[in-house]
Each structure stands twice: as structure tokens, then as C-alpha cells.
Amino acid sequence: MEQGDAHAPMSDLEPGTVQRRQLQIRISDIAWTALCVLLALWALWGAVGIFRGVGTAWAYCLAAAVLFVAATGARIAATRRRHL
């Protein structure tokens, strides 16, 4: 078949296909998980700094914890919206 043929079947990853949507969801899940893991590690690093007596560690720990909670909440909300 020619490329411009209107009756040619769609490839798996063309816009509008189920596989394309599944790929987008999978990439989104990987990105959210990576962000949450990095923020959790940052918060843990800040907590270790607090116990070691680093003066500004509490600020890093607090900022990381707030961002971690916000990112986790957004990820959960996105997952719930997807399954409704």
C-alpha cells in the first residue's frame, strides 16, 4: 500500500490508538514514581543532616517533605481520575 492511502491500517502508536494511550500512561507512571523516589531520598538526606547537626538541614528536610506530599497527592489523584 502507498503511504497516503486512506484505507491503510493505523500503526500501533499513532494518535488515537489504545497502545498510544497505554504508552502515555506508562511514561507518566514512571515519571511520577521517579519524582516521588527522588523527593523521598531528599527528605531522608535532610533528616540525616538534622541528626548530624547540620544547621540548615531542617529547611531542606521540610521543603522535601512538603514537595513529596504534594507530588504523591497529585500522583494518587491522577491515578484515580484515570480509573473513573
Secondary structure, DSSP 8 states (H G I E B T S, - for coil): --TT-TTS---TTSTT-HHHHHHHHHHHHHHHHHHHHHHHHHHHHHHHHHHHT-TTHHHHHHHHHHHHHHHHHHHHHHHHHHT-
